[in-house]
């Protein structure tokens, strides 16, 4: 067991570092999406709502649904 770990130490460390980077990137993306940032560019009039699964951010109204 120890000989395997020693002989593959570089691969194991690289895999652990890569897994940590992926974890933190995904966590950052999830936090940004929950905070309402996500992929929204801030132009609600040109928004197709594709990045939010068809729903608008909280507090935003659908411009096409306005009366008048």
N, C-alpha and C positions, 0 to 999 in steps of 0.2 A: 504494500500500500504506500509506504513512504517513498519507495523508489519511483513509483508512478507519479506521485505529487512533485517530487524533486525534478524528475525529467521533463515534466510538463508545466513547470511553474510559470514560465513566461506566457504560455497559452492561457492558463488559468487566471493569471493576473489581468491579462488583456481582456478576457471575457468578462471578468468582474467589473473592470473599469467601464467597458462598453455598456454593460447592463445598468450600471449606476447612471451613466449619462442619459441613456434612453429613459430610465425611470424619472429623472429630474425634468427632462424635456416634456414628457407626457404629463407629469404633474403640473408643470407650468402652463401647458395648454389647457388642461382641465380647469385650473384656477382662473385663467383668463376668460374662458368661456362662461364660467359661473358668475364672474364679475361683469359680464356683458360686453367684454372687449372682443374676444375671439377674432373672427375674420372680417368684422364689420369695418368698413372704411369711413363711416360717419355720414355718408350721403344716403339718407333714407329715401329720398325721392327716386334714386336710381337702384334701390335695393330690390333684388329678386327674392330675398329671404332664403336663398339656397343653402347658406351655411348654417342656418338655424333649423333646418328641417321644416321650413315653411312657416315658422312663427316669427313674429317681430320681437325685438328686444323689449324688456319691460319698460313701460312708460312711453313707448313709441306707438303712434297711431298709424294705421294704414292710410296713406294719402288718397288712395282710390275709393275709400269708404266714406269720405267726407261728403256731406250734403251740399249741393250747390255747384 
